[in-house]
Amino acid sequence: MDLQTITYIVVGLSFSLYLGIAYWARAGSTKEFYVAGGGVHPIVNGMATGADWMSAASFISMAGLIANMGYGGGLFLMGWTGGYVLLAMLLAPYLRKFGKFTVPAFIGDRYYSKKASAVAVICLLAASITYIIGQMTGVGVAFSRFLGVSNETGIFIGMGIVFMYAVFGGMKGITYTQVAQYCVLILAYTVPAIFISLNLTGNPLPQLGLGSDLVGTDMTLLSKLDQVVTDLGFGKYTTALPGSTLNMFVYTVSLMIGTAGLPHVIVRFFTVPKVKDARSSAGWALVFIAILYTTAPGLAAMAKLNLHGTINKAVMDVHNDGSVTINNGDLFDNNNSLKHSERPAWMKRWEATGLLKFDDKNGDGRIQYYNDKTKDATVLAKAEAAGWKGNELNVNRDIIVLANPEIAMLPNWVIALVAAGGLAAALSTAAGLLLAISSAISHDLLKQIWMPDLSEKAELRAGKISMAVSLLIAAYLGLNPPGFAAGTVAIAFGLAGSSLFPALMMGIFSKTMNREGAIAGMLTGLGVTMFYVFAHKGLFFIKGTEYVDFFGGANFFFGISPNAFGAIGACANFAVAIIVLKMTAPAPQHIQELVESVRIPRGAGGAVDH
């Protein structure tokens, strides 16, 4: 059976499973729609949280980022997993004990202000809509590559699937669907990694294969990879850093606090019966997340080596049975480089998507892949002597995980499984984000602020309508992504971390923080971060006939990139909130007592109903 047919079958079966579960677990009340009735088992909720949290960025992009960046790519591992620990330890149990199942509802009650709640809704929408752009774009890429349809058609199909199980099922349908999606995505991630690790190192565990010797040699995988990339003019894989050490540190912190401030993840801790279950659920989720996150570094390094081996036979030969032979030849010998006319089928398929491009600069019909911008004179001299005119292959880092099974010549069913896993990762997070947006609009704006007499039936209807509208907006943004947000979800983490995270932290750990400080802080954090993102793309001022960058170029604030700026925005948030607090009256006594009761573990068996 050919690859396309198998892919249709595997993806079709997975979608049928999701829709069947959603129909079985459809929501019949607002509590089931928003928090799945509050009766989900901690292990089940932990698995659903893992699927909700591990988006297309984790499944599709993270290993590609690590493969591209090397050691420096570890900031995504540290930031995202560290942020989850931060959320589980410092926020989730206290928010669960408080008893409000949305972030704006907590902020509105804690800061005794409907204005504060409305500002929180604005922050939530800014972060969630930015985040969902990447999910819908990922859905389009996966569909267009594996199902042979256009990017636009792929987004519409994904939108229809999410609509059916999210709009009708609510949190109850999403929760049990995400359990199935977790099973699909984790199998799709680990099975190819096990195959590839076995082929390259003889070790079935990629976590151990990363440090093991390559088959038939006494050289470790990482040593061989370091040798290959440095010989071709790239930075040493095991020590490379993205920009300055300061930028890497700030980037990591931004991802951490952004993860802890993501509203669609926070709401998952309200789906369990008790505060104790929220803590247990957080622990289980970390276990399920760790399976993928500990696999990613090995998968990234192996993918990088496989890619170099495909293009240059001096690195390795991949045989028809999937086994490999490690070679040590001249990387600049054209007899070792791949003829474009003889490129494997996987390269042709990915070239059709535009995510892999070949430009024959010297007209020899062969693919030369090296760093033509290196400062290493030896590398440039070897390239010139070989008649090379520059790097000829552009590989989008987002294809690394999806293309890896094809590069390694794994069975068609494994390739089809990876397609289903990539779609599961994107769709599961998209559904969680849509529910967070829906609850913010229908519950926090309509019910709590504009229409307090709204009946439960009307609120449920409003929630479904707002989710459907949000889905249409998300699809439009997936088809027409704004330039500042295209290709990354790190900005979404920055927006959540700079606006919501400080307000949540001060709401729990500062009894005196008042509404004025919280509102000023949230607006400052969000405004500063969004300003830097847009300024980075060019807020220009006209001087005569020329455009002059008023701010001094990209990364003008101490070399910090926009994706990393959320941590700076959070600092501004905290600073402004504290300054405003000093200038105004502290929170009322009954609010201070409420905060004290939430922090002290008395009565932790159930949520406090306020």
Buried (B, 14 or more C-beta within 10 A) or exposed (E): EEBEEBBBBBBEEBBEBBBEBBEEBBBEBBBBBBBBBBBBBBBBBBBBBBBBBBBBBBBBBBBBBBBBBBBBBBBBBBBBBBBBBBBBEBBBBBBBBBBBBBBBBBBBBBBBBBBBBBBBBBBBBBBBBBBBBBBBBBBBBBBBBBBBBEBBBBBBBBBEBBBBBBBBBBBBBBBBBBBBBBBBBBBBBBBBBBBBBBBBBEBEBBBEBBBBBBBEBEBBBBBBBBBBBBBBBBBEBEEBBBBBEEBBBBBBBBBBBBBBBBBBBBBBBBBBBBBBBBBBBBEBBBEBBEBBBBBBBBBBBBBBBBBBBBBBBBBBEBEEEBBBBBBEEEBBEBEBBBEBEEBEEBBEBBBEBEBBEBEEEBEBEBBBBBBBEBEBEEBBEBBEEBEBBEBBBEBBBBBBBBBBBBBBBBBBBBBBBBBBBBBBBBBBBBBBBBBBBBBBBBBBBBBBBEBEEBEEEBBBEBBBBBBBEBBEBBBBBBBEBEEBBEBBBBBBBBBBBBBBBBBBBBBBEBBEBBBBBBBBBBBBBBBBBBBBBBBBEEEEEEEEEEEEEEBEEEBBBEEBBBBBBBBBBBBBBBBBBBBBBEEEEBBEEEBBEBBEBBBEEEEBEEBBEE
